[in-house]
Amino acid sequence: MDVDIWAWVADTQRQLHEAGDTGLAIALGDLPAQAFEGRYSQLDVMAPAVAQQAGTLERPWLELFARYWHLISRIGDRAQGTVALGDAEALAEFAAREDVKDCPSVPAAAEALALTQANVDGPGYAAERLAALGAALEGVSPGSPAFCGLAGQYVAALIDAGESEQAVTYYESAAAGHRGAGGQVSWELAAMGVRALLAAGRAEEALAELDSAKEFPADDPVAKDHREGVLRALVLATAGRSAEALEALPDLDVVGDHPRDWVEWAHVVGRLDQVISNTWQLGRVMRQWMTYFETMGVHRGRVELALISGHLAVKRQIPWQANALADLAESWLGSLRVTDGLPERVAELRAAAAAVTPPPAPGPQDELVEYFDAADGHNADPERWVGWLWPLSGTDLPATRRHTTTLSFLGYAPVGADILWKAVVEGGDPATAEDQDIAYLTGVLIEAGQDERLERFAAMLPAPAAHLALARLHRARERWEETSAEAGRSLEAGAEGTTALEARRLLAGAAQQLGDNAKGAAILRELVESEAGEEEDVWRMIVMATAAEDWPLVRAGAAKLGMPLASDEGPIEEEWHLVRVVLPVSDGSSREVLSVRTGPATARLLIPQPRGMDYNAGDVFVIDPRPLEPVPDDAEAQEGYVIPFAGVSMLRPGGFTSWFFDGAAPSEEDWTEFNEVMAERGWPMWVYSDENYTIAHPSTGERLQGVYGWIAVPPQVNPSELDAVLDDATERWSHPMAWLDLARAVGVEVERHERIVKEYGL
């Protein structure tokens, strides 16, 4: 975006603050940070809200800003393709509007559209990208901050068009022109130049260019290090310097969160198959990446991953997987505009797979099921087991179950579904199939996304099993009304044994999702009292009974688990131990709130929350008693460890109101006394600032340690009482403390607090 846009952002924030629209002003400044830092759950909520409000306020530049940053977060690090293409096209159209076209950030819309098209099918859209980017570049001077982004995409389009030497020439000219105009070449533009040199077969020059760009400023500084590592590894691997490439390559757990780097990373790994750990885990992860690309419409990327992963499977001596990946790649070619060379690469993979001799099975074929069951779960290789069980699959049901579920585990659920379908449906009678086989096929069909096929399968089953299969499908797709209806029909049709057990669990879970916790708890109570349920059923019953405030049932569940309680009747409100309760925030993120556990499935929040939150100190929440992370094994680490639990729903609001305070930090003695004053009154207080927060001395400009936070008071405390206590507690401090919102609420010394805020720059 053009530098002028940032001046506009600052000015717009000031205007919004003055108009009392502080939330929108803060959101406006935070959108780029959310995009760069990967806070996508926040951005996916906040950016559309800002854009919508901008439209209401008739601020088209603000709307363009919000829509751009949301889009760039989707097509950049998240590498979305066709799912974002319509939005990218709409943004380009919006940028051409009369009231928007003079905005200096308009070129960014053309850049975003080109990037989205490249995600979908780079070579297929190369000509369109070159035309659109060329037109955009005509209206941008070489010294413009928008120039590097457009030029980088132009280089990428030339590479995709097969014009690598022209791409090198253009890059060199663009970089020189930008420098000549007083600009500094971005790392991203230099990286495109490196890729152009690499495509032209000039690996050593590419490495030199990458070295020279190491200190270049990045448009996305957060991602620069790992992206530079992947690109460096690719250059080194292409140059045949495998050891150095391996050292430069970021680990899988680093790159795994960054889809735009997957294809480049995979190309490196494909070249380093002799020195990397080429395991089934790698194959499974790459299959998951393909599924993500399939969902996001990254058509060429998924084909590239399939071909690379297929050759890695060949190196692991897994021909079945190489053939399956060749089938996938071939089936995906129809989504591409240009397929030059790809059919030949698919054929090459098939030929390589045909030449592979798979490793020998661990025992006789008729004993493989026993060998499978006895295998060490940590060291067994599921890819090899798929190959070993394949001759039995489809004819031997025990082998077929293990084979198809392992296929599903590795990411090949549709293949497993076809095999199990033939065994259970085409080769047998579904009406007389065992519950286990019905469950296996239902699960595999759900995993494969073959909902219509599952519905056809259900129609072949006896009524109890048919309705249960449909209930499982609806549960997987989070259709709770339908889940409840089908689970109920299964029971009404006379479900017995494991079918009835699962139907009741599904019925209870659906009731909870639909807000009828009392019904869900009652259903689980039947299971628990019949001894058919398991410990997890008891816990789920406790959670639902707690939400319904059925305390006798909660106590019955606690007794079942051998959990002692201090009281015999009424609400359970005890003081157990500190926990972290993870709660949602309206912007799509979540936050942990220090709390005290007060019962088997309850916790009371201890920390005051900022105004506008849906919860505050004193609120009692129902929690899911399953820890969100394992307790450390080390005794020393356990000492200060506070277990996190997911908040389920608010059980009882405490009615506390939070008030903000801000100012210079007092002496340690004064601060200790201040904390004691708050604690004596039972008013929770929490400091949200850290040591990096400083404020300016109004006379000398000296930086002072600052402190800000929130104090929460219960409903029976009048705000004027808090104002008086704060006034008395801070009157002898070296510097005054401000609580402007509270002062305005009680109408006391408002001007004094406004002066403190202004003089100290709070």
Secondary structure, 3 states (H helix, E strand, C coil): CCHHHHHHHHHHHHHHHHCCCHHHHHHHHHHHHHHHCCCHHHHHHHHHHHHHHHHHCCCHHHHHHHHHHHHHHHHCCCCCCHHHHHHHHHHHHHHCCCCCCCCCCHHHHHHHHHHHHHHHHCHHHHHHHHHHHHHHHHCCCCCCCCHHHHHHHHHHHHHHCCCHHHHHHHHHHHHHHHHHCCCCCCHHHHHHHHHHHHHCCCHHHHHHHHHHCCCCCCCCCCCHHHHHHHHHHHHHHHCCCHHHHHHHCCCHHHHCCCHHHHHHHHHHHHHCCCCCCCCHHHHHHHHHHHHHHHHHCCHHHHHHHHHHHHHHHHHCCCHHHHHHHHHHHHHHHHHCCCCCCHHHHHHHHHHHHHCCCCCCCCCCHHHHHHHHHHCCCCCCCHHHHHHHHCCCCCCCHHHHHHHHHHHHHCCCHHHHHHHHHHHHHHCCCHHHCCHHHHHHHHHHHHHCCCHHHHHHHHCCCCHHHHHHHHHHHHHHCCCHHHHHHHHHHHHHCCCCHHHHHHHHHHHHHHHHHCCCHHHHHHHHHHHHHCCCCCHHHHHHHHHHHHHCCCHHHHHHHHHHCCCCCCCCCCCCCCCCCEEEEEEECCCCCEEEEEEEEEECCEEEECCCCCCCCCCCCCCEEEEECCCCCCCCCCHHHHHCCCCEEEEEEEEECCCCEEEEEEEECCCHHHHHHHHHHHHHHCCCEEECCCCCCEEECCCCCCEEEEEEEEEEECCCCCHHHHHHHHHHHHCCCCCCEECHHHHHHHCCCHHHHHHHHHHHCC
